[in-house]
Amino acid sequence: MVWELGMLSLLLWLYEVLYQRPQLSSGMLLAMNQLNRAIFLILFLCASAVLTHAQTPYSPMEQAFMLSDRSKANLFSVQLNLSETTQIAGLPDSLLVQENTLHTDIARIERILGTQNAYQDSAARRKLEQTLLSKKTTLERLLLHLKKNHSQYYTLRYMQESPSVAQVQKALNSNTALLSYFVGDSTLFSFLIEPTLGLRVGRVAISQNTLKAKIRMMQSAIEQDNKLVFSSIANELYEILFQLMPSKNIKSLVIVPDRCLGALSFEALLSAAAKPDASYSSMPFLLKKYNVVYALSAALFIENAALIARPDAKVPFMSYAPVFDEATASVMSTQLTAIANELIEQDSISASALFDNGKVQPRRSSEQEAIALAALWQESTPGTLAVLRNDANEKHIKLGVWNDAKILHLTAYSFINETFPSASGLVLAQDTSSNQDGVLLMSEILNLSLKTDLIVLSAHGSSIGQPSFGEAYAGFVRAFGYAGARNVLLSHWQKADAADVLFWQGFYKLVISQSKDNSKGYAAFLQKTKLKFLNDKATSAPYFWAKWALWGR
């Protein structure tokens, strides 16, 4: 095991050193994230040797969990290059120049001091060491300033701390467990943390491609309402993913998916295979046992759980619905194509058009949905707003129309770009009186300043590019999170249905009725709404309820 320990030490050192460099390209950052995954696998495979020799307060399994979580927490910053990051966070050029200069100077001095036979003159060497210490001290002060005054940039730019098991346990309620996954090329690892039992680790031999294929098969069976195939594959995936079973007192799960698992509806998994003639309502769905909330990483879950309650927002509920008829859709298609060409030119992208050839399909039901939900809230909660048609434009958003909404319900056309995640976004109404293009990209969402407790993206649209690990989907969630949204509720697949408005009416009735009861969260309301649909013969198929996923707490 000596060579494994040596390789592990080298990889850990390389990762920590390179990641702090100020001018890494997007490609290099992606390589760093893959290096982190390599470190995880080596650590797991040589666990016994590490346990014997490592000087660390954490066990090998806990270190493996922490490295796994780090790869997820860093995923979004990996997707954004440095210029995007500074633009998003509004960092002054002077601070960026100072930061880069300090990093460069420190690296240069360290290289000089590390050169063999360099500076034999002890006085000159001491002077150089003092200069190095001074620059490191200045950099530490600058980073503290960035962390305090430009926290968005600091979080995006620098590595997030990986939480320990004890920190995760502290953030969990007594009846809640966190289940985190790591998808390797040939092995799936799972980490189950409960408030009293600590950390348990499981592994199952399965290739990433096989796992993807099974998830696609389940999605296809749901969309085609193929009950026989669905029952089989939903149970098969359950057996793979739940090698570790939570204790009987656990009623809520925080699931941290990895790669392709981000596209899976865990609530639709079956703990046992159903009979061919079984009704959907009689099937043993995971939904019946747990309410589920998803998190991009354990670190982000802890950060969200620690947030103090906000005062009541000025607007308790806002529905936002740009409406596209045939004529508008044609104009938007032309606009999208122009934007795609501009992005391709700027980023030297050689892939196919970013917006699925710029096609926008009209969805007239979005206006009816927005009006119906606003009317529901208005009955008991004054101050509700419905922003429709041309008023639902990009200019108004950037002027702050979203900022004071506690719950924001969006029925916009969305596009998720799996090939270039930062080019994902929302299509809004055209406003010829402004210089905005009518498309709110993920990078622009990050610039917003929201006070939103919940954002519901009841959108229809397209997924563009070759679906790989769901990074764009996760990036969309995190973009709203960085903008200030505490919870984001959106769909695993982007297909609208006439039953959607009934689903949201049932969900919001629960939210309104329990508005003064802080003990119940959105996850519990979502579970109840899904169960109501499941127990109604007309909407019991997973197609009607399984697509909605709550990310947050």
C-alpha positions in Angstrom: 0.0 0.0 0.0 3.0 2.3 0.1 2.7 3.4 -3.5 -1.0 4.1 -3.1 -0.2 6.4 -0.1 2.5 8.1 -2.1 0.2 8.7 -5.1 -2.6 9.9 -2.8 -0.3 12.4 -1.1 0.9 13.7 -4.5 -2.6 14.1 -5.9 -3.8 15.9 -2.8 -0.9 18.3 -2.9 -1.3 18.9 -6.6 -5.1 19.5 -6.2 -4.7 22.0 -3.4 -1.9 23.9 -5.1 -3.4 24.1 -8.6 -6.9 24.9 -7.6 -5.8 28.1 -5.9 -4.1 29.5 -9.1 -6.0 32.6 -10.3 -5.9 32.1 -14.0 -7.0 28.5 -14.7 -9.0 28.0 -17.8 -12.4 26.3 -17.8 -10.8 23.2 -19.3 -8.2 23.1 -16.5 -10.9 23.5 -13.9 -12.8 20.6 -15.4 -9.6 18.6 -15.2 -9.2 19.6 -11.6 -12.7 18.3 -10.8 -11.8 15.0 -12.4 -8.6 14.9 -10.4 -10.7 15.3 -7.3 -12.7 12.2 -8.3 -9.5 10.3 -8.9 -8.3 11.2 -5.4 -11.6 9.9 -4.0 -11.3 6.5 -5.7 -7.7 6.1 -4.6 -8.6 7.1 -1.0 -11.5 4.6 -1.0 -9.5 1.7 -2.5 -6.5 2.1 -0.1 -8.6 2.9 3.0 -6.9 0.4 5.3 -3.4 1.8 4.6 -4.6 5.4 5.0 -6.2 4.5 8.3 -2.9 3.2 9.6 -0.7 6.0 8.4 -2.7 9.2 7.9 -2.3 12.1 10.3 -5.9 13.2 10.3 -8.9 13.4 12.7 -11.1 11.9 10.0 -11.5 8.2 9.2 -10.9 7.1 5.6 -14.6 6.7 4.9 -15.3 10.2 6.2 -12.5 11.6 4.1 -14.0 9.9 1.1 -17.4 11.5 1.9 -15.7 14.9 2.2 -13.9 14.6 -1.1 -17.1 13.3 -2.8 -19.0 16.4 -1.5 -16.2 18.7 -2.6 -16.5 17.6 -6.2 -20.2 18.5 -6.1 -19.8 21.8 -4.3 -17.2 22.9 -6.9 -19.1 21.8 -9.9 -20.7 25.1 -10.6 -17.5 27.2 -10.4 -15.9 24.6 -12.7 -18.5 25.4 -15.3 -17.8 29.2 -15.2 -14.5 30.6 -16.4 -12.8 33.4 -14.5 -14.2 36.3 -16.7 -17.7 35.0 -16.2 -17.2 34.7 -12.5 -16.0 38.3 -12.0 -18.8 39.6 -14.3 -21.4 37.7 -12.3 -20.2 38.8 -8.9 -19.5 42.4 -9.9 -15.9 42.4 -8.6 -14.0 45.7 -9.1 -11.2 45.4 -11.6 -8.7 46.9 -9.0 -9.3 44.0 -6.6 -9.0 41.4 -9.3 -5.7 42.9 -10.4 -4.4 43.0 -6.8 -5.5 39.4 -6.2 -3.9 38.1 -9.4 -0.7 40.0 -8.8 -0.3 38.7 -5.3 -0.9 35.1 -6.5 1.7 35.6 -9.2 4.3 37.2 -6.9 3.9 34.5 -4.3 4.3 31.7 -6.8 7.4 33.4 -8.3 9.1 33.9 -4.9 8.3 30.4 -3.8 9.8 29.1 -7.1 13.0 31.1 -6.5 13.4 29.9 -2.9 12.8 26.4 -3.9 15.5 26.4 -6.6 18.6 24.4 -5.6 21.6 26.6 -4.6 19.5 29.7 -5.0 20.4 32.7 -2.8 23.4 31.3 -0.9 23.6 34.8 0.7 21.7 34.3 3.9 20.8 38.0 4.2 19.3 38.1 0.7 17.4 34.9 1.4 16.0 36.3 4.6 14.9 39.4 2.8 13.1 37.3 0.2 11.4 35.2 2.9 10.2 38.4 4.6 8.8 39.6 1.3 7.0 36.3 0.8 5.5 36.5 4.3 4.4 40.0 3.7 2.7 39.2 0.5 1.0 36.1 2.0 -0.3 38.2 4.8 -1.7 40.8 2.4 -3.3 38.1 0.3 -5.0 36.6 3.5 -6.4 40.1 4.3 -7.6 40.5 0.8 -9.4 37.1 0.8 -11.0 38.0 4.1 -12.2 41.2 2.5 -13.5 39.3 -0.5 -15.3 36.8 1.7 -17.0 39.6 3.6 -17.8 42.1 0.9 -17.9 40.0 -2.3 -19.1 36.7 -0.9 -20.6 35.6 -4.2 -17.2 35.9 -6.0 -15.4 34.3 -3.1 -17.7 31.3 -3.1 -17.6 30.9 -6.9 -13.8 31.4 -7.1 -12.5 29.5 -4.2 -13.0 26.0 -3.0 -15.8 25.4 -0.6 -15.0 23.6 2.7 -16.1 20.0 2.8 -18.3 19.4 5.9 -17.5 16.7 8.4 -20.1 14.1 9.4 -20.6 15.9 12.7 -21.4 19.1 10.9 -24.0 17.3 8.7 -25.6 15.7 11.7 -25.9 19.0 13.4 -27.9 20.4 10.5 -30.3 17.4 10.3 -33.6 17.1 12.2 -34.1 14.1 14.4 -36.2 12.3 11.8 -34.1 13.3 8.7 -31.2 11.5 7.0 -28.8 12.6 4.3 -28.1 10.2 1.5 -25.2 11.2 -0.8 -24.0 9.4 -3.9 -20.8 9.2 -5.9 -20.9 7.8 -9.4 -17.6 6.2 -10.5 -16.9 4.7 -13.9 -17.6 1.2 -12.6 -18.7 1.6 -9.0 -21.6 3.5 -7.3 -20.8 4.7 -3.7 -23.5 5.8 -1.2 -23.0 7.7 2.1 -25.9 7.6 4.6 -25.7 10.0 7.5 -28.2 10.0 10.3 -28.4 12.2 13.4 -27.6 9.4 15.9 -26.0 6.6 13.9 -23.3 8.6 12.1 -21.9 7.6 8.7 -22.5 4.4 6.8 -20.9 3.7 3.4 -22.1 1.3 0.7 -20.9 0.4 -2.7 -22.3 -1.6 -5.7 -20.5 -2.6 -8.9 -22.3 -0.9 -11.8 -20.9 1.1 -14.7 -21.9 4.7 -15.2 -23.2 3.9 -18.7 -25.4 1.1 -17.3 -26.8 3.3 -14.6 -27.6 6.0 -17.2 -29.3 3.5 -19.4 -31.5 2.3 -16.6 -32.5 5.9 -15.7 -33.4 6.6 -19.3 -35.5 3.4 -19.4 -37.4 4.5 -16.3 -38.0 8.0 -17.7 -39.2 6.5 -21.0 -41.6 4.1 -19.2 -43.1 7.0 -17.3 -43.6 9.1 -20.4 -45.1 6.2 -22.3 -47.1 5.0 -19.3 -45.6 1.5 -19.8 -46.6 0.1 -16.4 -44.9 -3.3 -16.8 -41.5 -1.9 -17.7 -41.8 0.9 -15.2 -42.6 -1.5 -12.3 -39.5 -3.6 -13.1 -37.0 -0.9 -13.7 -38.2 1.3 -10.8 -37.7 -1.6 -8.4 -34.3 -2.5 -10.0 -33.0 1.0 -9.5 -34.3 1.0 -5.9 -32.3 -2.1 -5.1 -29.2 -0.5 -6.6 -29.5 2.8 -4.9 -30.8 1.7 -1.5 -28.1 -0.7 -0.4 -28.2 1.3 2.8 -31.6 1.6 4.5 -32.4 4.5 6.8 -33.6 3.7 10.4 -37.3 3.2 11.0 -37.7 6.6 12.6 -36.5 8.5 9.5 -39.3 10.2 7.7 -37.4 12.7 5.5 -34.5 12.3 3.1 -32.1 14.8 1.9 -30.7 13.3 -1.3 -27.4 14.6 -2.8 -27.3 13.0 -6.3 -24.3 12.8 -8.5 -24.0 13.0 -12.3 -26.8 11.1 -14.0 -28.7 10.6 -10.7 -29.7 14.3 -10.9 -32.2 13.4 -13.6 -33.9 10.6 -11.5 -37.1 11.0 -9.5 -36.3 9.0 -6.4 -39.9 9.3 -5.1 -41.0 7.2 -8.0 -38.7 4.2 -7.1 -40.5 1.0 -6.0 -39.3 -0.9 -2.9 -40.8 -4.1 -4.4 -41.9 -5.2 -7.9 -45.6 -4.7 -8.5 -47.9 -7.3 -10.0 -48.7 -6.7 -13.7 -52.4 -5.9 -12.9 -51.6 -3.6 -9.9 -52.9 -0.1 -9.9 -50.3 2.7 -9.5 -51.9 3.7 -6.2 -51.2 0.3 -4.7 -47.5 0.3 -5.7 -44.9 0.7 -2.9 -43.5 4.0 -4.0 -40.7 5.6 -2.0 -43.0 8.7 -2.0 -45.2 6.9 0.5 -42.4 6.4 3.0 -40.4 9.7 2.9 -40.7 13.3 1.9 -37.7 14.1 -0.2 -35.7 17.2 -0.8 -32.6 17.4 -3.1 -29.4 19.2 -2.4 -26.5 19.9 -4.8 -24.0 19.1 -2.0 -24.0 18.5 1.7 -22.0 21.8 2.1 -24.8 23.8 0.4 -27.5 22.0 2.4 -25.8 23.0 5.6 -25.4 26.6 4.4 -29.1 26.8 3.5 -30.2 25.2 6.7 -28.2 27.7 8.7 -30.0 30.8 7.2 -32.2 32.7 9.6 -35.8 33.4 8.8 -36.4 36.4 6.6 -39.1 39.1 7.4 -42.3 38.9 5.3 -41.7 39.9 1.7 -43.7 42.8 0.2 -45.2 40.4 -2.4 -46.3 37.1 -0.8 -46.9 35.5 -4.2 -46.0 36.5 -7.8 -46.8 34.6 -10.9 -44.8 35.5 -14.0 -45.9 34.4 -17.4 -44.6 35.7 -20.7 -47.1 34.3 -23.2 -46.1 33.2 -26.7 -48.7 32.9 -29.5 -47.7 31.8 -33.0 -46.6 35.3 -34.1 -44.6 35.9 -31.0 -43.0 32.5 -31.1 -41.8 33.2 -34.7 -40.2 36.5 -33.5 -38.6 34.7 -30.6 -37.2 32.0 -32.8 -35.4 34.6 -34.9 -34.1 36.3 -31.8 -32.8 33.0 -30.2 -31.0 32.1 -33.4 -29.2 35.5 -33.4 -28.2 35.1 -29.7 -27.0 31.6 -30.4 -24.8 32.8 -33.2 -23.4 35.6 -31.0 -22.5 33.2 -28.2 -21.0 30.7 -30.6 -18.8 33.6 -32.0 -17.8 34.9 -28.5 -16.9 31.5 -27.0 -15.6 29.8 -30.1 -18.2 27.1 -29.8 -18.2 24.7 -32.6 -21.2 22.7 -31.5 -24.7 22.9 -33.0 -27.0 25.8 -32.2 -27.3 26.4 -28.5 -31.1 26.9 -28.5 -32.3 23.7 -30.3 -32.3 25.6 -33.6 -34.0 28.6 -31.9 -37.5 27.0 -31.9 -40.0 28.3 -29.4 -43.3 26.5 -29.1 -46.2 28.6 -27.9 -47.9 27.6 -24.6 -51.1 29.6 -24.2 -52.0 27.7 -21.0 -49.2 29.5 -19.1 -51.3 32.7 -18.8 -54.3 30.7 -17.5 -52.0 29.0 -14.9 -50.6 32.3 -13.7 -54.0 34.0 -13.4 -55.6 31.0 -11.6 -52.8 30.7 -9.1 -52.6 34.4 -8.4 -56.4 34.4 -7.8 -56.0 31.5 -5.4 -53.5 33.5 -3.3 -55.4 36.8 -3.5 -58.4 35.2 -1.7 -56.5 35.1 1.6 -53.3 37.0 1.0 -53.5 40.6 -0.3 -50.6 41.9 -2.3 -50.4 39.0 -4.8 -49.3 39.9 -8.3 -49.7 38.3 -11.7 -47.2 39.7 -14.3 -48.3 38.7 -17.8 -47.4 38.9 -21.5 -45.2 41.9 -22.4 -44.8 43.0 -18.8 -43.0 39.7 -18.1 -39.8 40.9 -19.7 -36.1 41.0 -18.9 -35.9 44.7 -18.3 -38.4 44.6 -15.4 -36.5 41.6 -13.8 -33.2 43.5 -13.9 -35.0 46.6 -12.4 -36.0 44.4 -9.4 -39.6 43.3 -10.0 -38.7 39.8 -8.7 -36.7 41.1 -5.6 -39.6 41.4 -3.2 -41.5 38.2 -4.0 -41.6 35.6 -1.3 -42.9 32.9 -3.7 -42.2 33.3 -7.4 -44.0 31.0 -9.9 -42.5 31.1 -13.4 -44.3 29.7 -16.4 -41.6 30.7 -18.9 -40.1 28.8 -21.8 -36.8 27.4 -20.6 -33.9 25.7 -22.2 -31.2 23.6 -20.6 -28.0 23.3 -22.5 -26.1 20.1 -21.4 -23.1 20.9 -23.6 -22.6 24.5 -22.4 -24.4 24.8 -19.1 -23.9 28.6 -18.6 -25.9 29.1 -21.8 -29.0 27.7 -20.2 -31.8 30.1 -19.4 -35.3 31.4 -19.7 -37.1 33.0 -22.6 -39.0 36.1 -21.7 -41.3 38.6 -23.4 -39.8 40.8 -26.0 -39.5 44.5 -25.0 -38.5 46.6 -28.0 -38.2 49.7 -25.8 -35.1 48.3 -24.1 -31.7 47.0 -25.2 -32.4 43.6 -23.5 -32.5 40.5 -25.7 -35.4 38.8 -23.9 -33.4 35.9 -22.8 -32.3 35.5 -19.1 -29.2 33.3 -19.2 -28.0 31.3 -16.2 -25.0 33.7 -15.8 -27.5 36.7 -15.7 -29.7 34.9 -13.1 -26.6 35.0 -10.8 -26.6 38.8 -11.0 -30.1 39.1 -9.5 -30.7 39.9 -5.8 -33.7 37.9 -4.6 -35.4 37.6 -1.3 -37.3 34.6 -2.5 -38.2 31.7 -0.2 -39.4 29.5 -3.1 -39.0 29.7 -6.9 -41.2 27.3 -8.9 -40.1 26.8 -12.5 -43.3 25.5 -14.1 -41.7 25.7 -17.5 -41.8 23.9 -20.7 -39.0 23.8 -23.2 -36.1 21.8 -24.5 -32.9 20.1 -23.4 -30.1 20.8 -25.8 -26.9 19.0 -26.4 -25.9 15.5 -25.5 -27.2 14.7 -21.9 -24.3 13.6 -19.8 -24.3 14.1 -16.1 -27.0 16.7 -15.6 -24.5 19.6 -14.8 -26.7 22.1 -16.6 -29.8 21.1 -14.6 -27.8 21.4 -11.3 -26.4 24.7 -12.5 -29.8 26.1 -13.0 -30.8 25.3 -9.5 -27.6 26.7 -8.1 -27.9 29.9 -10.1 -31.2 30.7 -8.5 -29.7 29.7 -5.1 -26.8 32.2 -5.5 -29.2 34.9 -6.5 -30.9 34.5 -3.2 -33.6 31.8 -3.6 -33.7 29.4 -0.7 -35.7 26.7 -2.4 -36.1 25.9 -6.1 -38.9 23.6 -7.3 -38.6 22.4 -10.9 -39.2 19.5 -13.3 -37.0 16.5 -14.1 -38.4 16.7 -17.6 -39.7 19.8 -19.5 -43.1 18.8 -20.7 -46.2 20.7 -19.7 -49.5 19.0 -19.0 -53.0 20.3 -18.5 -53.0 18.7 -15.0 -50.1 21.0 -13.9 -52.4 23.8 -12.8 -54.4 21.4 -10.7 -51.2 20.2 -9.1 -50.1 23.7 -8.2 -53.5 24.7 -6.9 -53.3 21.7 -4.5 -49.8 22.5 -3.5 -50.4 26.2 -2.8 -53.6 25.5 -0.8 -51.4 23.5 1.6 -48.8 26.3 1.7 -51.5 28.9 2.4 -53.2 26.9 5.1 -50.0 26.2 6.9 -48.4 29.6 6.4 -48.0 30.2 10.2 -46.8 26.7 11.0 -43.0 26.8 10.6 -42.6 23.2 11.5 -43.8 22.1 8.1 -41.8 22.8 5.0 -42.3 22.7 1.3 -41.1 19.1 1.1 -44.0 17.9 3.3 -46.5 19.9 1.2 -45.0 18.5 -2.0 -45.3 15.0 -0.7 -48.9 15.4 0.3 -49.8 16.9 -3.1 -48.1 14.0 -4.9 -49.8 11.5 -2.7 -53.2 13.1 -3.5 -52.5 12.8 -7.2 -51.3 9.2 -6.8 -54.5 8.3 -5.0 -56.7 9.8 -7.8 -57.2 7.3 -10.6 -57.1 10.1 -13.2 -53.7 11.3 -12.1 -52.1 8.3 -10.4 -49.5 7.6 -13.1 -46.0 8.9 -12.2 -46.1 11.1 -15.4 -48.4 13.5 -13.6 -46.5 13.9 -10.3 -43.0 12.4 -10.4 -41.4 15.1 -12.4 -41.4 17.8 -9.7 -38.3 18.0 -7.5 -37.6 20.3 -4.6 -34.1 21.5 -4.2 -33.3 23.3 -1.0 -34.5 22.4 2.5 
